[in-house]
Amino acid sequence: MVMPSGSTSRLAAMQTEQNFADSQESGDTGLIQLLQVSRIVLHQGIQLLDDHIISDDQLTVHSQHLPGSTIGKHLRHSRDHFELLLDCIKSPPPHVLSYDVRIRNTPMEHDRKAARDALLETIERLEEVVPSADPTTPIILQAVTPFLQEFNTSFGRELWFAGLHCVHHWSMVRVIAGELNIKLTDDFGFAPSTLVYQGRDAAPLGKAKI
């Protein structure tokens, strides 16, 4: 029997959350824990598409409160940071990373299936690359401020940032979803530190592990 995509995504998300809990108990490395966090936030995007976005048109509705924003653009931009980081770490050293690179108007901005496939592809890439990576691998981060700046960072730090950046954009997706009368889960778009502070232990990222 073929299960509906929504049921499949919920099962995958539940498995990811269980893996996250297991990794905390087993003492997995920080990098593996960051991989679990990345999975959870990206699966939230997939669940959004499976359970709440019922038409492609909803991906392209422009927000009244966040000018220029659409759900599709936030999905694409959030994924881009993970992809840019993975491309960087897979390239020969020295590893130079710039989040200012934009790949705009991709199919995932206006097509639900394309968006879902793209997010799944990124999760698969993370699962392939992260377990064998070294979190201390040096990266040169370039940023336009508007002056070109360079900062020394590491793969582990940037993987953490990509997850946090994703949560930040999910919070804006939450605003647009509200404009479309779409009710999301209570933890969608909230930073782990906020969930911990509010005592939301039931949320996958809401338990402090210190």
N, C-alpha and C positions, 0 to 999 in steps of 0.2 A: 504494500500500500504506500502510495506517495503522500507524504505529509504536506500540508500547506506551508508556504514559506514562512508565515508568521509563527507557526508552531515550531518549525525548524530553528528559527532564530532564537526563540525563547529557550529551547532546549540547549542550544549552543551557548547562550548567555549564562544559563544556569550552570553548565559544565565549566565555563570560564570562571564563574564566581567560586565554584567548589575548588577548582584548581588553585585559585588565589588563596583561599582559606588553607588548603593543604600546603601550599608553598610557605605560608607563614609558620605553620606548625613544624614543618620539616627543616626549617632553617636555610632555605634556599638563598642564594646570593642576591644581593641588592639588584643586580641586573635582571635576574629572572623575575623578581618581584615587580620591577618596572615593566617588564614584558607583560605580566599579568594585568597591570594597571592599563597599559596601552590596549590590550585586548578588550577590557571592560568598556573603556570609553568609546572605542570604535564599534563594538557590538551595540552600544546605545544608539549609535547612528543607524545601524542596520535595523534595530527594533523600531526606531522612528519610522523608517521607510516601510517596514512590514505591517506595523500595527496602527499607524496614524496617518500617513500620507496616502490618500486614496486615489490621487490623480497626479499626472505629471505637471499639470498647471500649478499645483500648490507649491512646487519647487521654485517657481519663477515669479510668485507674487511679491511685489516690492513692499517692504515694510513702511508703514506710515510713521513709525517712531524711530526707525533706524534707517535714515535715507540711503538708498543704494543697496540695501541688504535684501537678500533672498535666502531662503533655506538652502537652495541648491548651491549658491555661492559659498555659504558657510561650510557646507559639507565638503566641497572641493578644496577650499582653503585649508581646512583642518587636516585633511588627508595629505595635502601638499607638504606640510612640515615633516611628517613622517617619511614621505617619499624622498624629499631632498636630503634628509639625514641619512637614510639608507643608501642613496646614491653616493653620498659623500664617503661613507665608511667603506663602501665596496670599491671605491676608486683607489689608485695607487697613492701612497703618501708623497708629499704632505697633503693632509686632508683639509680642504678649504670648503667652508660651508657658508652659504648666503640664503637667508630666508626671504630676501627681497625678490628672488626669482618668482615670477608669476606665470602660470600656465592657464590663461583665462579661457572662458567659453568652451569648456570641455563638455562632452555629453552628460557627465554626471550632474551638471548644473541644471539640466532640464529633463532628464530621463531617469525614472526611478530604478529601473533595472540596471542601467549603466552605473548609477550611484552605488547600488548595492554590490554589484560585481567589483567595482573599484575598491570599496572598503574591505571586502573579503580578500582581494588581491593583496592589499597592504598588510592585513593581518597575517596572511601566509608568508609574505616577505619577512615580516618581523620574526615569525616563528623559525624561519630558516636562518636568519642572520644573527639575531641577538644571542642565542644560547652559546655560540662559539666566539662571541666578540669579547674584547677586553674593555671594561668600562673606563679604564684610564687612558685609552688611546687618545693622543692629543689631536685636537681639531682647532684650526684657525677660523674663527667666526668673523665674517665680514658683514658690516651693517652700514646702511646709508642713513645718516642722522640729521641733516642731509649731507654732512661731510662723511667721506668714507672712513670708517673706523675698523680696526682689527682687534680682536680679543682672543686670548688663549682660553680654551675650554676643553671638554672631554666628551667622549661618546655617551658615557653614563649621564652626565649632566644634561646633555641635549635631548636624550631620550626622556628624561624627567620633564624637561621643558615642553617637548612635543605633546605629552599627555596633558599637562596643565593648560597649554595653549588650546588644546582640543576642548577641554572643559569650558574654558572661557568663551569659545565660540558656540558651544552648546547652550550657554546661558542666553546668547543672542537669538539662537534658534528658538529657544523657549518663548522669548518675547514675540517673535513672528508667529509662532504656533498659536499663542494666545489671541493674536489678531485674527487668526483663521478659526477661532473657537475649537482648537485642538487641545485637549488636556493631556499633558505628559505626566510621567511618574514623578513623584515628589523629589527624587534625588537627581533628576536630569538637569545638567547644567550647574551643579553645585560642586565647588572644590572639595576634595577630601578633608582638608582642614576645617572647612565650614561644617561638613557633615559630622565630623568628630566633635567639634565644639557644641553642636546642637544635640549631640547624643543619639544620632540616628544609626544605632547599631545594625538595624535591619538592612541598611543600604550596603551594597557591595564594598564601597570605599569609605564607609562610615565608622569603621572600628580602628581605634588607635592601636598601633603595633610598635610600641617603644620599649 
